[in-house]
Structures are given as C-alpha cells and as structure tokens.
Amino acid sequence: MKELVGICAICAKNLYCVDGFFQGHIVNNQNLCISCFEQNKKEPTE
C-alpha cells in the first residue's frame, strides 16, 4: 500500500509511506526526500 504523507520542504517532491515505511527523512520538523537529505548531509555546516 502506498500513501501520500507529505511534500519535500526543499524540492516539493511528493513523499509516500510504502507498506508502513516512510520514504524520506524528517529533519528539524521538515519532511525531506532522500535525495535532498543526502545533498544537505554532505554540505558543511557553518
């Protein structure tokens, strides 16, 4: 089963829950798709 549960805060991609597993990440109370999470994880924080 696939349910729409939110939108990525950066790229506005639809985020789904598939068979009970969220297909993204929650960071600082924002939903992020896996691609945006990986890109932001690699950038140095200042």
N, C-alpha and C positions, 0 to 999 in steps of 0.2 A: 504494500500500500504506500502511496506517495501523497503527502500533504504539503501544501504551501504554508510555510510558517513565518516568513518574513522576507525582507529585501536587504541586500548588502548595503551597508552605510556608505561605502566608497563608490562602487560601480553600478549599484542599483539592480544587480542580478537577483533573480528570484531564488530563494533558499527553501529547500524542502527537507522534510523529515521522511526518510525512507525506511519502512519496516521498523519504526521506533527509534531510528538513529538520525540525529541532526547532521546534515551535510554542510557544515560550516563551523564557525567558531564564534564565541561570544567574548568580546574584549571591551572592557570599560562600559558595560551595558549596551554595547552596539553589536549587531549581527554583522559578521564578515564572511564572505565566501572564502573558500580555501585558497584561491589564487591571491586575493588581496591580503589575506592573513600572511601568506608566505612572503609576499613582497615587502610588507611592513615589518616583518620579523627580521629581515636581512638589513634594513636601513639602520644605521647607528642612531642612538638617541642622544640628544644634547641636553 
